[in-house]
């Protein structure tokens, strides 16, 4: 990747993380990056294309590392399913590493969630990897129906989204401890592991 394109992406990441996607214009990115309009149009067809490439440069590495770690755990497990906690580790640890090294990107993803753009982001950049992990969960949780697994994965994504956004929980008189991103994610793994492995939900008719 050339230095001009990298400069544009770095500037766009910072501005979108700080202001949000809707509030950040191409004109502002051009001004802050100190490049001309032709350079932006040469590298990116539109602001949406710029956002896609911005996410892709981090998401590709995260997805590759996720799948590699899950493959390692599957090899270690042999003919047995991978334990749920290890599936979660494979899913979250690459994200924890990237987020710890790039807190600005975490804020950007939080903006995608807050602005309602995350569904499109997931479909474009994460869907095949997510499907791979759902398949691993199916094997690890044979007592759960397809619908129950789908629901629990959505709950998992919701909890992850809340943690990434850094939204404050309602004040219930519970004193927090200012946990950083890495610790918050590891606590989330513990929480989700128990939830995913809970007994099947009893259906009341």
Secondary structure, 3 states (H helix, E strand, C coil): CCHHHHHHHHHHHHHHHHHCCCCCCHHHHHHHHCCCHHHHHHHCCCHHHHHHHHHHHHHHHHHHHHHHHHHHHHHHHCCCCCCHHHHHHHHHHHHHHHHHHCHHHHHHHHHHHHCCCHHHHHHHHCHHHHHHHHHHHHHHCCCCCHHHHHHHHHHHHHHHHHHHHCCCCCCCCCCCCCCCHHHHHHHHHHHHHHHHCCCCCCCCC
